[in-house]
Amino acid sequence: MTKKPTLAVVGATGAVGAVMLQILSQHADIWGEIRLVASPRSAGRKLAVRGEEVEVLALGEDVFDGVDVAMFDVPDEVSEQWAPVAASKGVVVVDNSAAFRMDPDVPLVVPEVNPHAARVRPRGIVANPNCTTLSMIVAVGALHAEFGLRELIVSSYQAVSGAGRDGVDTLRRQMQLVAGSELGTSPGDVRRAVGDDTGPFPEPVALNVVPWAGTLRDDGWSSEEMKVRDESRKILGLPDLKIAATCVRVPVVTTHSLTVHARFEDEVTVDRAREILATAPGVVLFDNPAAGEFPTPADVVGTDPTWVGRVRRALDDPTALELFVCGDNLRKGAALNTVQIAELVAGEFTS
Ligand SMILES: NC(=O)c1ccc[n+]([C@@H]2O[C@H](COP(=O)([O-])OP(=O)(O)OC[C@H]3O[C@@H](n4cnc5c(N)ncnc54)[C@H](OP(=O)(O)O)[C@@H]3O)[C@@H](O)[C@H]2O)c1
């Protein structure tokens, strides 16, 4: 019998890492040893995976000995330093950070959209897209395959866990500061109540929305908006796709939502779009205007698919569709897609 491949999870103690361990415990058990790795701060901690307690190792060259595939869920600079080290030891790295996504020698993969890309990896690294792009791209990719995409205009409603554990802790602290109060009725009152405690966000996120995510560039676009643009183009293989994104942070713990205006080559019908979305792998069409039933983050959180509702044809353009999509940013938006890529790669070791 072929030996099952050995997997390392680097960043096992983080927000994405925790979800990854849950998913590994739920999916078919295709792995031999699963090694858990984090910073020296976490060395010796025990975490549960596949029903067993596994000790966390401190990141270092030795942890990659005998490893076939490593999933990296660590900050960009840690991936930048350590993914090439792992790759130089023959490990196939599936990286969740932004460090390699736009490297022409690193494929950017969504298994439902461009699985073939994972096979060509000159640097031994496969990149996982950012969570905002991932929360919509499976649905958009399915429509593109039939209709041919020309333009995308999206607005995101991004959950605080997209900024890691710190984002979630910040929202929870702020919610305690504003709970049961009359705040939100006069300019600046929420900001005064929260004070400097804005965590990874530039403004209070409790009782508020923050009209940019990531860092702002000189031309006014944010890093998150550029990621949506650049990564969607790369995944879909459409380098000239017209795309504009406005990324907004909202007081939701987990699950990103987006409104999508998608323009295609020719006229589209809602009926055909619904048929495509209803049968696309990884997509759930949940669109019942008569009953007022559509996806919301509060219902979608903890689930795997991309949920789509509010499917309409644009009133002024018969070639365009309007959609509302929700995806759990820690599952499909991060951990699940990474696991799916790692499973694709693992197939090469066992086939
Ligand atoms: N959150 C999301 O929705 C999301 C979505 C897509 C992609 N991502 C990306 O996934 C990565 C992880 O994000 P996250 O949200 O899980 O962050 P997080 O909750 O802050 O966790 C960070 C993880 O990295 C580890 N780490 C930090 N510095 C390290 C070092 N010097 N050496 C080894 N390990 C180190 C931490 O270990 P300790 O616990 O020991 O500090 C922890 O396991 C980031 O690149 C992020 O951009 C996140």
The ligand as an ORCA input file, in Angstrom:
! r2SCAN-3c Opt
* xyz 0 1
  N      -8.555     35.536      8.642
  C      -8.926     35.383      7.373
  O     -10.116     35.493      6.997
  C      -7.898     35.069      6.332
  C      -8.354     34.716      5.080
  C      -7.433     34.400      4.071
  C      -6.097     34.450      4.348
  N      -5.659     34.814      5.593
  C      -4.213     34.830      5.794
  O      -3.844     33.668      6.562
  C      -2.721     33.988      7.383
  C      -3.064     33.711      8.834
  O      -4.154     34.557      9.200
  P      -4.953     34.412     10.575
  O      -6.146     35.263     10.400
  O      -5.125     32.974     10.967
  O      -3.897     35.098     11.623
  P      -3.773     34.933     13.192
  O      -5.056     34.509     13.785
  O      -3.128     36.175     13.665
  O      -2.728     33.704     13.349
  C      -1.366     33.819     12.946
  C      -0.668     32.475     13.035
  O       0.685     32.648     12.573
  C       1.587     32.189     13.596
  N       2.798     33.002     13.577
  C       2.914     34.342     13.711
  N       4.213     34.718     13.667
  C       4.924     33.581     13.501
  C       6.320     33.291     13.383
  N       7.243     34.259     13.434
  N       6.688     32.000     13.217
  C       5.762     31.013     13.168
  N       4.445     31.204     13.281
  C       4.023     32.481     13.427
  C       0.822     32.365     14.888
  O       1.411     31.541     15.867
  P       1.327     31.941     17.444
  O      -0.076     31.594     17.881
  O       2.365     31.082     18.047
  O       1.601     33.416     17.531
  C      -0.568     31.904     14.447
  O      -0.607     30.502     14.403
  C      -2.386     35.462      7.094
  O      -1.402     35.547      6.087
  C      -3.701     36.019      6.594
  O      -3.523     37.151      5.767
  C      -6.523     35.098      6.597
*
